């Protein structure tokens, strides 16, 4: 099981790879959203709250993503609790409509990167 600790729902491909949505998704979104530049203490507090949520849901691994300035704090607290943080790896695939010439980018799940 890989718990989704991102603001976005897991893609169908990620769900097939074992990603599950957590209970308390709205709280997770709130903890991952920053309206003002946070202090180190605020980031640590939020990371601990997210880590405790993952721990309480018995998650051995969590998929994380969000504000780059916050991810190292979250990685650290997760590892302190023995939870493995991973990132989704996606590949951009561009599809072109031959009739209109319109191009559309699709992000295809290719796997996970453990940190």
C-alpha positions in Angstrom: 0.0 0.0 0.0 1.2 3.5 -0.9 -0.8 6.3 0.8 -1.4 9.4 -1.4 -0.1 12.4 0.6 -0.5 14.9 -2.3 -3.2 17.4 -3.0 -4.3 15.6 -6.1 -6.2 12.3 -6.5 -4.1 9.4 -7.6 -4.3 8.6 -11.3 -5.8 5.3 -12.5 -2.3 4.1 -13.3 -1.1 5.0 -9.8 -4.1 3.3 -8.2 -3.2 0.1 -10.2 0.3 0.4 -8.7 -1.1 0.4 -5.1 -1.7 4.0 -4.3 -4.7 4.6 -2.1 -6.5 7.7 -1.0 -6.2 8.5 2.7 -9.0 9.4 5.1 -8.8 13.1 5.9 -7.9 14.2 2.4 -9.2 17.7 3.0 -6.9 18.1 6.1 -4.0 16.9 4.0 -4.7 19.5 1.3 -4.8 22.2 4.0 -1.5 21.1 5.5 0.1 21.1 2.0 -1.2 24.5 1.1 0.8 27.6 2.1 -0.7 31.1 1.6 2.3 32.8 3.2 6.0 32.0 3.4 6.2 29.5 6.4 8.7 29.4 9.2 10.9 26.4 9.7 8.8 25.6 12.8 5.5 25.8 10.9 6.9 23.4 8.2 8.1 21.0 10.9 4.7 21.1 12.7 2.8 20.4 9.4 5.2 17.7 8.4 4.7 16.0 11.8 0.9 16.2 11.4 1.1 14.6 8.0 3.4 11.9 9.2 1.2 11.1 12.1 -1.8 10.8 9.7 0.2 8.3 7.5 1.4 6.4 10.6 -2.2 6.2 12.0 -3.3 4.7 8.6 -0.5 2.1 8.8 1.2 3.3 5.6 4.6 1.7 4.9 5.1 4.1 2.0 3.6 7.5 1.0 3.5 9.3 -2.3 4.4 12.9 -1.7 4.6 16.0 -3.8 3.8 19.7 -3.5 5.8 22.8 -2.5 9.4 22.0 -3.1 10.5 24.0 -0.1 8.4 21.7 2.2 9.3 18.3 0.8 12.6 17.9 2.6 10.9 18.6 6.0 8.2 16.0 5.2 10.7 13.4 3.9 12.6 13.8 7.2 9.7 13.3 9.5 8.4 10.4 7.5 11.7 8.6 7.7 11.9 9.3 11.4 8.7 7.2 11.8 10.0 4.5 9.4 7.7 5.5 6.5 9.2 5.5 3.1 8.6 8.7 1.0 8.3 8.2 -2.7 7.6 10.5 -5.7 5.7 9.7 -8.8 7.6 9.7 -12.0 5.6 10.8 -15.0 6.5 11.1 -18.7 5.0 13.8 -20.9 3.5 12.4 -24.0 2.4 14.8 -26.7 -0.4 13.7 -28.9 -1.2 15.7 -32.1 -4.5 15.7 -33.9 -3.5 15.3 -37.6 -6.7 17.1 -38.8 -6.4 20.2 -36.7 -2.7 20.2 -35.8 -3.7 20.7 -32.1 -1.3 19.2 -29.6 -2.2 17.8 -26.2 0.2 16.9 -23.4 -0.7 13.9 -21.3 1.3 12.9 -18.3 1.7 9.1 -18.1 2.7 7.4 -14.8 5.9 5.5 -15.3 6.8 4.5 -11.7 8.0 5.8 -8.4 11.3 7.3 -7.1 12.2 6.5 -3.6 14.2 9.1 -1.6 
